[in-house]
Amino acid sequence: MNSDSNYKVLKYISDILASENLEFWLEGGTALSAYRDGIIFKWEHDIDLAIWYVDLPKLISAINKFVSDGCKIRIQKGFPFIDNIIQLYLPQNITGSNPHLNQIDFYIYQQKDDFAYMRWFTSPSGKYSEKIKKFFFRHKRILLPAKHIYGKMSYFNLIIPKKIRFFYFKLFFHLYYKFGKCIYHIHPIKYFTKLKTINFYNIPFKIAYETENYLSHRYGPNWETPDSGFNSDFYKEKWKRIQARKELKFSILKKPKIDFKLQMKYINHLPDHMNEVP
């Protein structure tokens, strides 16, 4: 593990986010590794950070700075809206060669009553969920100019007027939102409204003030014990039973706002392996 490289990446990210006066905190596996182990897990290649949905304008301003530095960006899995995730990919001129870290995942939480919700909008659950997801992801392709895709879909997008394609997507999107459901990450809001500072690679980061209660809620009562089967199928079954995960209808939260310009703004800044949409 190259701790100098990790420090460089974390300092770079922290400085740009701080320049936007953006409140962010360590989330998920990064919060666990920072608090329990003081290092980033050797199998990780990304950092998990969280923000509030209301602070999206500040994050987007920071994203534009990252892009100007040569970073790649993926907004909500390539869809024309923002609901729960923005992924940042760092170039070698920032990470150095053969880096431990090269990706930052920004998780976006919304406040509702006494809880913080993160909705996995692009991952429907329930009966036929995989077929619905495949259909939904296929639908984002009808929004793109033909030059950004390949195969038969490129001819479809070339022939069908953009207004008709956009109307079709909006209709499907509305039905998807109204009748679908997915897994949410739900936490008592106090975990994220009251934060404290810890040093992680000698850089100050915010984390849930009631850190141990948060980690128990997020990972279960045995969070203090390193789990060698972290990525195993058995662990995934345990993960499904933790308090933080609940299956709810999409419509518990407001429908994401569609912004077709958003998708096109960042499509030329996708990582190389995502530039061509099949």
ZAMI-685770 format. One record per atom (N, C-alpha, C): y, z, x; residue number from 1. Coordinates in pm, whole numbers, always signed. Atoms other than C-alpha are relative to their C-alpha. Example, Ala and Ser with C-alpha at 12.3 -4.5 7.8 and 13.67 -1.06 7.14 Angstrom:
ZAMI-685770
- Y  Z  X  i
- -119  +0  +89  1 .
- -450  +780  +1230  1 .
- +120  +0  +90  1 .
- -119  -6  -82  2 .
- -106  +714  +1367  2 .
- +109  +73  -77  2 .
This chain:
ZAMI-685770
- Y  Z  X  i
- -119  +0  +84  1 .
- +0  +0  +0  1 .
- +124  +0  +88  1 .
- -122  +10  -78  2 .
- +337  -99  +138  2 .
- +111  +78  -71  2 .
- -99  -84  +68  3 .
- +568  +187  +41  3 .
- +141  -52  +23  3 .
- -132  +58  -26  4 .
- +867  +15  +206  4 .
- +30  -112  -99  4 .
- -16  +108  +97  5 .
- +812  -287  -19  5 .
- +25  +56  -139  5 .
- -19  -62  +131  6 .
- +780  -64  -325  6 .
- +140  +57  -14  6 .
- -135  -55  +2  7 .
- +1102  +113  -236  7 .
- +103  -112  -19  7 .
- -94  +111  +7  8 .
- +1281  -218  -191  8 .
- +8  -57  -142  8 .
- +5  +55  +135  9 .
- +1167  -348  -530  9 .
- +63  +97  -99  9 .
- -50  -99  +95  10 .
- +1241  -26  -718  10 .
- +150  +22  +15  10 .
- -143  -19  -23  11 .
- +1582  +16  -557  11 .
- +79  -119  -54  11 .
- -66  +121  +49  12 .
- +1676  -342  -638  12 .
- +11  +3  -152  12 .
- +1  -6  +146  13 .
- +1576  -303  -1004  13 .
- +93  +109  -50  13 .
- -80  -114  +43  14 .
- +1737  +38  -1039  14 .
- +150  -27  +15  14 .
- -142  +25  -26  15 .
- +2068  -73  -887  15 .
- +61  -96  -101  15 .
- -54  +98  +95  16 .
- +2110  -374  -1116  16 .
- +8  +60  -140  16 .
- -3  -61  +133  17 .
- +2019  -180  -1430  17 .
- +112  +104  -9  17 .
- -106  -101  -2  18 .
- +2253  +102  -1330  18 .
- +139  -64  -5  18 .
- -130  +68  +0  19 .
- +2535  -149  -1276  19 .
- +43  -40  -140  19 .
- -31  +32  +140  20 .
- +2512  -227  -1649  20 .
- +11  +126  -86  20 .
- -2  -128  +74  21 .
- +2520  +144  -1744  21 .
- -108  +6  -107  21 .
- +112  +5  +92  22 .
- +2185  +89  -1909  22 .
- -87  +125  +15  22 .
- +93  -113  -5  23 .
- +1980  +395  -1998  23 .
- -142  -54  -8  23 .
- +140  +42  -2  24 .
- +1618  +331  -1904  24 .
- -83  +113  +58  24 .
- +86  -107  -50  25 .
- +1320  +546  -1820  25 .
- -140  -53  +31  25 .
- +137  +38  -36  26 .
- +971  +532  -1673  26 .
- -89  +15  -122  26 .
- +84  +4  +119  27 .
- +712  +445  -1935  27 .
- -144  -30  +40  27 .
- +139  +39  -16  28 .
- +336  +412  -1966  28 .
- -63  +41  +131  28 .
- +72  -29  -124  29 .
- +126  +387  -1652  29 .
- +90  +36  +115  29 .
- -93  -33  -107  30 .
- +432  +405  -1429  30 .
- +46  +145  -12  30 .
- -36  -141  +21  31 .
- +540  +737  -1585  31 .
- -115  +91  +43  31 .
- +117  -79  -38  32 .
- +186  +868  -1538  32 .
- -16  +8  +151  32 .
- +22  +2  -145  33 .
- +155  +760  -1176  33 .
- +114  +71  +74  33 .
- -115  -63  -65  34 .
- +506  +878  -1086  34 .
- -8  +152  -10  34 .
- +2  -145  +22  35 .
- +463  +1225  -1236  35 .
- -124  +66  +59  35 .
- +125  -64  -43  36 .
- +99  +1294  -1155  36 .
- -31  -24  +147  36 .
- +45  +37  -133  37 .
- +46  +1110  -827  37 .
- +113  -23  +100  37 .
- -114  +24  -88  38 .
- +393  +1038  -691  38 .
- +0  -136  +68  38 .
- +10  +135  -56  39 .
- +289  +681  -605  39 .
- -38  -97  -111  39 .
- +46  +102  +94  40 .
- +214  +355  -781  40 .
- -149  -24  +22  40 .
- +144  +23  -11  41 .
- -154  +303  -857  41 .
- -28  -125  +83  41 .
- +29  +110  -92  42 .
- -313  +74  -600  42 .
- -39  -129  -72  42 .
- +41  +120  +74  43 .
- -442  -162  -870  43 .
- +114  -60  -82  43 .
- -112  +50  +79  44 .
- -102  -206  -1033  44 .
- +80  -106  +76  44 .
- -91  +99  -60  45 .
- +127  -503  -972  45 .
- +134  -1  -73  45 .
- -123  -1  +77  46 .
- +395  -415  -1224  46 .
- +51  +142  -23  46 .
- -65  -126  +33  47 .
- +634  -139  -1325  47 .
- +35  -3  -149  47 .
- -32  -12  +142  48 .
- +676  -20  -1684  48 .
- +127  +82  -17  48 .
- -125  -68  +32  49 .
- +1030  +68  -1792  49 .
- +27  -15  -149  49 .
- -30  +4  +143  50 .
- +1159  +145  -2141  50 .
- +150  +10  -24  50 .
- -139  -10  +44  51 .
- +1493  +102  -2317  51 .
- +1  +11  -152  51 .
- -18  +4  +145  52 .
- +1631  +140  -2668  52 .
- +43  -140  -44  52 .
- -33  +133  +55  53 .
- +1662  -170  -2884  53 .
- +150  -22  -8  53 .
- -146  +15  +15  54 .
- +2031  -102  -2939  54 .
- +67  -34  +133  54 .
- -57  +29  -132  55 .
- +2085  -145  -2563  55 .
- -39  -138  +52  55 .
- +41  +134  -43  56 .
- +1949  -502  -2556  56 .
- +111  -80  +65  56 .
- -107  +79  -66  57 .
- +2291  -657  -2476  57 .
- +17  +36  +147  57 .
- -11  -42  -139  58 .
- +2307  -451  -2156  58 .
- -118  -52  +82  58 .
- +116  +51  -72  59 .
- +1953  -550  -2062  59 .
- +11  -150  +23  59 .
- -15  +145  -15  60 .
- +2024  -919  -2125  60 .
- +102  -32  +109  60 .
- -98  +19  -106  61 .
- +2332  -892  -1902  61 .
- -64  +21  +137  61 .
- +72  -25  -126  62 .
- +2110  -743  -1629  62 .
- -98  -113  +28  62 .
- +96  +109  -16  63 .
- +1848  -1014  -1690  63 .
- +69  -122  +60  63 .
- -73  +115  -53  64 .
- +2110  -1280  -1621  64 .
- +30  +17  +148  64 .
- -20  -27  -143  65 .
- +2184  -1113  -1287  65 .
- -130  -22  +77  65 .
- +130  +21  -65  66 .
- +1814  -1109  -1202  66 .
- -30  -149  +16  66 .
- +26  +145  -3  67 .
- +1784  -1479  -1289  67 .
- +86  -67  +107  67 .
- -88  +60  -102  68 .
- +2082  -1563  -1068  68 .
- -48  +30  +141  68 .
- +59  -35  -131  69 .
- +1893  -1393  -781  69 .
- -133  -72  +24  69 .
- +123  +76  -17  70 .
- +1595  -1624  -835  70 .
- -120  +59  -70  70 .
- +112  -59  +75  71 .
- +1383  -1400  -1058  71 .
- -38  -91  -116  71 .
- +48  +72  +117  72 .
- +1172  -1553  -1332  72 .
- -4  +97  -118  72 .
- -11  -86  +117  73 .
- +1188  -1424  -1687  73 .
- -83  -56  -115  73 .
- +74  +39  +120  74 .
- +966  -1430  -1995  74 .
- +43  +91  -115  74 .
- -49  -74  +114  75 .
- +1125  -1322  -2321  75 .
- -105  -2  -111  75 .
- +89  -14  +115  76 .
- +882  -1194  -2586  76 .
- -111  -107  -2  76 .
- +112  +94  -10  77 .
- +590  -1407  -2465  77 .
- +39  -144  -30  77 .
- -44  +137  +21  78 .
- +803  -1720  -2498  78 .
- +46  -32  -140  78 .
- -46  +23  +137  79 .
- +903  -1674  -2862  79 .
- +152  +8  -9  79 .
- -146  +1  +14  80 .
- +1259  -1721  -2994  80 .
- +56  +126  -67  80 .
- -52  -126  +49  81 .
- +1324  -1354  -3065  81 .
- -36  +108  +101  81 .
- +34  -114  -86  82 .
- +1313  -1015  -2893  82 .
- -40  +116  -89  82 .
- +45  -113  +82  83 .
- +1111  -732  -3040  83 .
- -47  +118  +85  83 .
- +52  -116  -73  84 .
- +923  -523  -2785  84 .
- -16  -19  +150  84 .
- +28  +14  -143  85 .
- +891  -678  -2440  85 .
- +78  -115  +63  85 .
- -56  +103  -88  86 .
- +1075  -870  -2168  86 .
- -65  +21  +135  86 .
- +71  -9  -128  87 .
- +887  -948  -1846  87 .
- +79  -71  +109  87 .
- -76  +49  -114  88 .
- +1057  -1000  -1511  88 .
- -93  -20  +118  88 .
- +85  +32  -114  89 .
- +888  -1168  -1214  89 .
- +88  -21  +123  89 .
- -87  -4  -117  90 .
- +1031  -1115  -867  90 .
- -45  -97  +109  90 .
- +35  +93  -107  91 .
- +1045  -1376  -588  91 .
- -22  +72  +133  91 .
- +33  -61  -129  92 .
- +932  -1314  -229  92 .
- +123  +40  +79  92 .
- -119  -39  -75  93 .
- +1286  -1299  -98  93 .
- +48  +141  -39  93 .
- -30  -137  +43  94 .
- +1312  -971  -293  94 .
- -116  +93  +31  94 .
- +116  -88  -18  95 .
- +957  -834  -270  95 .
- -52  +1  +143  95 .
- +66  +18  -128  96 .
- +866  -957  +77  96 .
- -134  -68  -22  96 .
- +129  +70  +11  97 .
- +539  -1136  +152  97 .
- -112  +100  -33  97 .
- +116  -81  +39  98 .
- +214  -1000  +2  98 .
- +42  +135  -57  98 .
- -52  -126  +54  99 .
- +392  -741  -213  99 .
- -102  +74  -85  99 .
- +79  -81  +94  100 .
- +229  -458  -404  100 .
- +52  -22  -141  100 .
- -64  +18  +130  101 .
- +478  -503  -691  101 .
- +71  -135  -6  101 .
- -76  +124  +17  102 .
- +608  -832  -828  102 .
- +40  -25  -145  102 .
- -30  +19  +142  103 .
- +658  -775  -1200  103 .
- +54  +129  -60  103 .
- -55  -112  +75  104 .
- +866  -548  -1424  104 .
- -16  -30  -148  104 .
- +11  +13  +145  105 .
- +779  -498  -1790  105 .
- +99  +95  -66  105 .
- -96  -80  +75  106 .
- +1066  -379  -2007  106 .
- -52  +16  -142  106 .
- +46  -29  +135  107 .
- +936  -211  -2322  107 .
- +119  +47  -83  107 .
- -117  -21  +84  108 .
- +1179  -191  -2612  108 .
- -39  +84  -121  108 .
- +29  -94  +108  109 .
- +1174  +102  -2853  109 .
- +112  +1  -104  109 .
- -94  -13  +110  110 .
- +1338  +134  -3193  110 .
- -12  +138  -62  110 .
- -1  -131  +63  111 .
- +1440  +460  -3356  111 .
- -12  -14  -150  111 .
- +13  -5  +146  112 .
- +1328  +535  -3710  112 .
- -39  +142  -37  112 .
- +20  -140  +36  113 .
- +1356  +882  -3858  113 .
- -16  +84  +127  113 .
- +18  -89  -116  114 .
- +1211  +1126  -3602  114 .
- -93  -58  +105  114 .
- +97  +61  -92  115 .
- +1005  +875  -3407  115 .
- +60  -123  +70  115 .
- -31  +120  -75  116 .
- +1037  +600  -3147  116 .
- -116  -96  -17  116 .
- +104  +99  +28  117 .
- +847  +283  -3237  117 .
- +11  -118  +96  117 .
- +8  +129  -70  118 .
- +735  -6  -3020  118 .
- -107  -82  -70  118 .
- +86  +83  +84  119 .
- +581  -284  -3228  119 .
- -52  -119  +80  119 .
- +59  +115  -70  120 .
- +337  -532  -3073  120 .
- -3  -119  -98  120 .
- -17  +101  +104  121 .
- +469  -808  -3297  121 .
- -82  -126  +26  121 .
- +74  +123  -31  122 .
- +293  -1090  -3115  122 .
- -151  +23  +12  122 .
- +144  -30  -4  123 .
- -48  -917  -3137  123 .
- -46  +57  -133  123 .
- +44  -50  +131  124 .
- -160  -894  -3501  124 .
- -135  +69  +8  124 .
- +127  -70  +4  125 .
- -447  -663  -3589  125 .
- -65  -22  -137  125 .
- +70  +14  +127  126 .
- -703  -650  -3866  126 .
- -88  -123  -4  126 .
- +93  +110  +20  127 .
- -933  -914  -4009  127 .
- +64  -132  +40  127 .
- -44  +131  -47  128 .
- -900  -1258  -3850  128 .
- +120  +6  +95  128 .
- -118  -18  -84  129 .
- -640  -1118  -3608  129 .
- +5  -100  +116  129 .
- +0  +93  -114  130 .
- -749  -1338  -3316  130 .
- +36  -142  -44  130 .
- -33  +133  +52  131 .
- -731  -1653  -3528  131 .
- +147  -9  -37  131 .
- -142  -3  +37  132 .
- -391  -1551  -3663  132 .
- +87  -5  +123  132 .
- -78  -2  -124  133 .
- -264  -1477  -3313  133 .
- +1  -138  +64  133 .
- +8  +133  -59  134 .
- -385  -1812  -3185  134 .
- +88  -97  -77  134 .
- -81  +86  +85  135 .
- -219  -1986  -3479  135 .
- +148  +27  +22  135 .
- -140  -39  -20  136 .
- +105  -1791  -3425  136 .
- +52  -51  +134  136 .
- -43  +47  -132  137 .
- +120  -1872  -3054  137 .
- +10  -152  +4  137 .
- -7  +146  +4  138 .
- +52  -2236  -3129  138 .
- +129  -45  -69  138 .
- -120  +37  +74  139 .
- +346  -2237  -3367  139 .
- +126  +4  +84  139 .
- -122  -3  -80  140 .
- +597  -2149  -3099  140 .
- +21  -134  +72  140 .
- -12  +129  -70  141 .
- +522  -2488  -2941  141 .
- +76  -104  -81  141 .
- -67  +101  +81  142 .
- +665  -2680  -3237  142 .
- +152  +9  +15  142 .
- -143  -18  -16  143 .
- +1009  -2545  -3146  143 .
- +54  -68  +125  143 .
- -43  +49  -129  144 .
- +1018  -2695  -2799  144 .
- +19  -152  +3  144 .
- -9  +146  -23  145 .
- +1138  -3041  -2692  145 .
- -131  -51  +60  145 .
- +128  +57  -43  146 .
- +846  -3273  -2618  146 .
- -22  +10  +151  146 .
- +14  -1  -146  147 .
- +919  -3266  -2243  147 .
- -55  +132  +53  147 .
- +46  -130  -46  148 .
- +821  -2899  -2225  148 .
- -146  +28  -34  148 .
- +140  -22  +34  149 .
- +468  -2942  -2360  149 .
- -78  -127  +33  149 .
- +82  +118  -25  150 .
- +175  -3176  -2311  150 .
- -107  -10  -107  150 .
- +103  +21  +101  151 .
- -102  -3321  -2523  151 .
- +58  -57  -129  151 .
- -39  +58  +127  152 .
- -85  -3431  -2886  152 .
- +124  +64  -58  152 .
- -114  -70  +55  153 .
- +173  -3168  -2972  153 .
- +133  -61  +45  153 .
- -123  +61  -49  154 .
- +432  -3347  -2758  154 .
- +42  -117  -88  154 .
- -32  +111  +89  155 .
- +407  -3653  -2985  155 .
- +50  +52  -135  155 .
- -42  -62  +125  156 .
- +439  -3430  -3292  156 .
- +147  +43  +9  156 .
- -137  -48  -17  157 .
- +756  -3273  -3156  157 .
- +99  -113  +21  157 .
- -87  +116  -23  158 .
- +892  -3614  -3062  158 .
- +32  -71  -131  158 .
- -13  +74  +126  159 .
- +840  -3758  -3411  159 .
- +67  +82  -109  159 .
- -51  -84  +109  160 .
- +920  -3463  -3641  160 .
- +137  +55  +36  160 .
- -136  -50  -28  161 .
- +1292  -3377  -3661  161 .
- +1  +151  +25  161 .
- -9  -141  -40  162 .
- +1391  -3044  -3510  162 .
- +25  +91  -120  162 .
- -31  -84  +116  163 .
- +1533  -2910  -3838  163 .
- -123  +29  -84  163 .
- +123  -19  +78  164 .
- +1201  -2963  -4014  164 .
- -94  +95  +73  164 .
- +87  -89  -78  165 .
- +1007  -2797  -3732  165 .
- +49  +145  -5  165 .
- -58  -135  +4  166 .
- +1246  -2500  -3730  166 .
- -21  +64  -137  166 .
- +22  -52  +136  167 .
- +1220  -2463  -4110  167 .
- -145  +45  -16  167 .
- +144  -32  +9  168 .
- +839  -2465  -4087  168 .
- -30  +129  +74  168 .
- +24  -123  -76  169 .
- +843  -2196  -3819  169 .
- +57  +120  -74  169 .
- -62  -112  +71  170 .
- +1083  -1977  -4018  170 .
- -84  +43  -119  170 .
- +84  -31  +116  171 .
- +858  -1999  -4324  171 .
- -125  +75  +44  171 .
- +120  -68  -50  172 .
- +546  -1907  -4128  172 .
- +35  +139  +53  172 .
- -45  -126  -58  173 .
- +737  -1634  -3946  173 .
- +23  +105  -109  173 .
- -26  -92  +110  174 .
- +847  -1478  -4275  174 .
- -131  +52  -60  174 .
- +128  -41  +57  175 .
- +491  -1474  -4415  175 .
- -77  +90  +97  175 .
- +64  -80  -105  176 .
- +355  -1339  -4086  176 .
- +56  +142  -1  176 .
- -66  -130  +0  177 .
- +609  -1055  -4097  177 .
- -31  +78  -129  177 .
- +13  -68  +128  178 .
- +570  -976  -4466  178 .
- -140  +54  -24  178 .
- +137  -37  +35  179 .
- +191  -958  -4482  179 .
- -83  +52  +119  179 .
- +79  -38  -117  180 .
- +80  -884  -4124  180 .
- +14  +145  +40  180 .
- -7  -134  -56  181 .
- +18  -565  -3933  181 .
- -45  -6  +146  181 .
- +34  -4  -142  182 .
- -28  -463  -3572  182 .
- -6  +145  +46  182 .
- -4  -131  -62  183 .
- -64  -169  -3337  183 .
- +141  +31  +46  183 .
- -127  -52  -49  184 .
- +250  +33  -3273  184 .
- -27  +108  +102  184 .
- -6  -121  -80  185 .
- +320  +279  -2995  185 .
- +107  +87  -64  185 .
- -92  -88  +71  186 .
- +480  +573  -3173  186 .
- +4  +136  +69  186 .
- -19  -128  -67  187 .
- +623  +883  -3006  187 .
- +104  +82  -75  187 .
- -110  -83  +50  188 .
- +822  +1180  -3134  188 .
- +127  -36  +76  188 .
- -122  +52  -61  189 .
- +1178  +1072  -3070  189 .
- +56  +92  +108  189 .
- -51  -95  -98  190 .
- +1252  +1387  -2871  190 .
- -46  -33  +142  190 .
- +49  +33  -134  191 .
- +1043  +1252  -2581  191 .
- +96  -95  +72  191 .
- -85  +101  -62  192 .
- +1295  +974  -2522  192 .
- +150  +24  -18  192 .
- -142  -32  +15  193 .
- +1623  +1121  -2643  193 .
- +43  +108  +99  193 .
- -30  -99  -103  194 .
- +1600  +1404  -2391  194 .
- -82  -36  +124  194 .
- +65  +45  -123  195 .
- +1522  +1282  -2040  195 .
- +38  +91  +117  195 .
- -32  -71  -125  196 .
- +1513  +1435  -1694  196 .
- -17  -97  +115  196 .
- +6  +87  -117  197 .
- +1537  +1290  -1345  197 .
- -107  +48  +96  197 .
- +95  -29  -107  198 .
- +1254  +1273  -1092  198 .
- +24  -100  +113  198 .
- -8  +92  -113  199 .
- +1246  +1117  -746  199 .
- -130  -76  +13  199 .
- +117  +86  -12  200 .
- +1008  +825  -722  200 .
- +29  -99  +111  200 .
- -28  +76  -121  201 .
- +993  +661  -379  201 .
- +145  +26  +46  201 .
- -134  -46  -41  202 .
- +1313  +859  -306  202 .
- +113  -68  -78  202 .
- -99  +60  +90  203 .
- +1493  +689  -595  203 .
- -1  +80  -129  203 .
- -2  -75  +125  204 .
- +1610  +885  -900  204 .
- -32  -88  -121  204 .
- +36  +69  +124  205 .
- +1445  +772  -1224  205 .
- -6  +101  -113  205 .
- +14  -83  +119  206 .
- +1457  +910  -1575  206 .
- -144  -5  -51  206 .
- +132  -10  +60  207 .
- +1141  +1026  -1747  207 .
- +10  +98  -116  207 .
- -2  -92  +113  208 .
- +1059  +1212  -2069  208 .
- +14  +144  +49  208 .
- -23  -139  -43  209 .
- +1188  +1570  -2036  209 .
- -126  +83  -18  209 .
- +129  -68  +23  210 .
- +870  +1709  -2193  210 .
- -111  -91  +52  210 .
- +86  +103  -60  211 .
- +672  +1497  -1950  211 .
- -147  +20  -32  211 .
- +143  -24  +20  212 .
- +333  +1661  -1990  212 .
- -41  -18  -146  212 .
- +28  +23  +141  213 .
- +351  +1662  -2369  213 .
- +0  -149  -32  213 .
- -5  +145  +19  214 .
- +451  +1297  -2359  214 .
- -126  -67  +53  214 .
- +119  +63  -59  215 .
- +165  +1202  -2126  215 .
- -126  +33  -78  215 .
- +116  -36  +83  216 .
- -84  +1392  -2341  216 .
- -1  -83  -127  216 .
- -11  +82  +120  217 .
- +43  +1207  -2646  217 .
- -33  -146  +30  217 .
- +15  +141  -38  218 .
- +36  +873  -2461  218 .
- -141  -31  +49  218 .
- +129  +29  -64  219 .
- -295  +907  -2275  219 .
- -113  +94  -38  219 .
- +103  -94  +39  220 .
- -482  +1194  -2432  220 .
- +3  +126  +85  220 .
- -7  -131  -65  221 .
- -546  +1555  -2323  221 .
- -50  +2  +144  221 .
- +54  +2  -137  222 .
- -724  +1452  -2001  222 .
- +83  -85  +95  222 .
- -86  +86  -81  223 .
- -428  +1264  -1856  223 .
- +11  +48  +145  223 .
- -13  -53  -136  224 .
- -425  +1494  -1549  224 .
- -115  -41  +90  224 .
- +118  +37  -78  225 .
- -768  +1372  -1440  225 .
- -2  -150  +24  225 .
- +10  +144  -28  226 .
- -770  +1033  -1263  226 .
- -130  -57  -55  226 .
- +115  +62  +65  227 .
- -1007  +800  -1446  227 .
- -39  -126  +74  227 .
- +45  +117  -77  228 .
- -1205  +560  -1229  228 .
- -35  -117  -92  228 .
- +32  +106  +96  229 .
- -1292  +365  -1543  229 .
- +120  -44  -80  229 .
- -127  +27  +69  230 .
- -928  +306  -1630  230 .
- -1  -136  -68  230 .
- -3  +135  +55  231 .
- -979  -67  -1687  231 .
- -132  -43  -63  231 .
- +131  +34  +55  232 .
- -1331  -50  -1826  232 .
- +6  -11  -152  232 .
- +9  +11  +145  233 .
- -1439  -133  -2180  233 .
- -9  +138  -65  233 .
- +12  -136  +53  234 .
- -1526  +234  -2229  234 .
- +138  +64  -12  234 .
- -136  -56  +5  235 .
- -1169  +335  -2144  235 .
- +79  -62  -114  235 .
- -73  +66  +108  236 .
- -1034  +79  -2386  236 .
- -35  +60  -136  236 .
- +38  -66  +125  237 .
- -1233  +246  -2662  237 .
- +67  +136  -12  237 .
- -72  -128  +2  238 .
- -1084  +585  -2566  238 .
- +147  -22  -29  238 .
- -141  +30  +17  239 .
- -741  +427  -2554  239 .
- +35  -25  -146  239 .
- -24  +30  +140  240 .
- -775  +316  -2916  240 .
- +16  +127  -84  240 .
- +0  -121  +81  241 .
- -807  +679  -3029  241 .
- +114  +96  +35  241 .
- -106  -93  -37  242 .
- -498  +831  -2867  242 .
- +106  +9  -110  242 .
- -99  -27  +103  243 .
- -216  +976  -3077  243 .
- +109  -106  -8  243 .
- -115  +91  -4  244 .
- +42  +721  -2967  244 .
- -25  -133  -69  244 .
- +32  +130  +59  245 .
- -139  +423  -3119  245 .
- -28  +13  -150  245 .
- +26  +2  +143  246 .
- -121  +354  -3490  246 .
- +13  -143  -51  246 .
- -8  +132  +63  247 .
- -185  +44  -3698  247 .
- +87  +9  -125  247 .
- -93  +0  +112  248 .
- +101  -27  -3939  248 .
- +41  -144  -33  248 .
- -51  +132  +37  249 .
- +253  -319  -4125  249 .
- +119  -36  +87  249 .
- -117  +46  -74  250 .
- +507  -529  -3936  250 .
- +129  +48  -66  250 .
- -122  -23  +76  251 .
- +757  -456  -4212  251 .
- +49  +144  +1  251 .
- -51  -137  -17  252 .
- +788  -86  -4120  252 .
- +138  -5  +68  252 .
- -128  +23  -66  253 .
- +1071  -207  -3895  253 .
- +59  -132  -48  253 .
- -67  +123  +41  254 .
- +1325  -481  -3960  254 .
- -63  -122  +67  254 .
- +52  +126  -55  255 .
- +1220  -841  -3906  255 .
- +85  -40  +120  255 .
- -78  +45  -116  256 .
- +1320  -965  -3560  256 .
- +88  -119  -36  256 .
- -93  +110  +23  257 .
- +1616  -1200  -3558  257 .
- -41  -120  +83  257 .
- +37  +123  -69  258 .
- +1517  -1556  -3472  258 .
- +124  -60  +66  258 .
- -108  +64  -75  259 .
- +1736  -1718  -3206  259 .
- -61  -114  +80  259 .
- +64  +113  -65  260 .
- +1614  -2067  -3117  260 .
- +63  -32  +136  260 .
- -66  +26  -127  261 .
- +1871  -2094  -2839  261 .
- -54  +93  +110  261 .
- +54  -96  -96  262 .
- +1719  -1787  -2674  262 .
- -122  -55  +72  262 .
- +122  +57  -58  263 .
- +1386  -1960  -2621  263 .
- +34  -107  +103  263 .
- -34  +109  -90  264 .
- +1550  -2261  -2461  264 .
- +80  +49  +121  264 .
- -84  -51  -109  265 .
- +1791  -2055  -2249  265 .
- -85  +39  +121  265 .
- +79  -54  -110  266 .
- +1511  -1904  -2044  266 .
- -126  -82  +32  266 .
- +124  +73  -24  267 .
- +1237  -2168  -2060  267 .
- -6  -60  +140  267 .
- -1  +54  -135  268 .
- +1347  -2315  -1728  268 .
- -9  +108  +108  268 .
- +12  -112  -94  269 .
- +1319  -1969  -1570  269 .
- -132  +73  -16  269 .
- +133  -57  +11  270 .
- +955  -1906  -1658  270 .
- -71  -8  +134  270 .
- +84  +15  -119  271 .
- +703  -1837  -1379  271 .
- -68  -136  +0  271 .
- +54  +135  -13  272 .
- +551  -2159  -1249  272 .
- -122  -24  -88  272 .
- +123  +22  +76  273 .
- +215  -2106  -1420  273 .
- +25  +3  -152  273 .
- -32  -2  +143  274 .
- +397  -2074  -1757  274 .
- +97  -110  -41  274 .
- -101  +101  +29  275 .
- +635  -2367  -1731  275 .
- -49  -108  -96  275 .
- +55  +100  +89  276 .
- +405  -2612  -1905  276 .
- -71  +73  -113  276 .
- +61  -67  +114  277 .
- +318  -2493  -2255  277 .
- -105  -92  -60  277 .
- +106  +89  +50  278 .
- -22  -2638  -2358  278 .
- -2  -6  -152  278 .
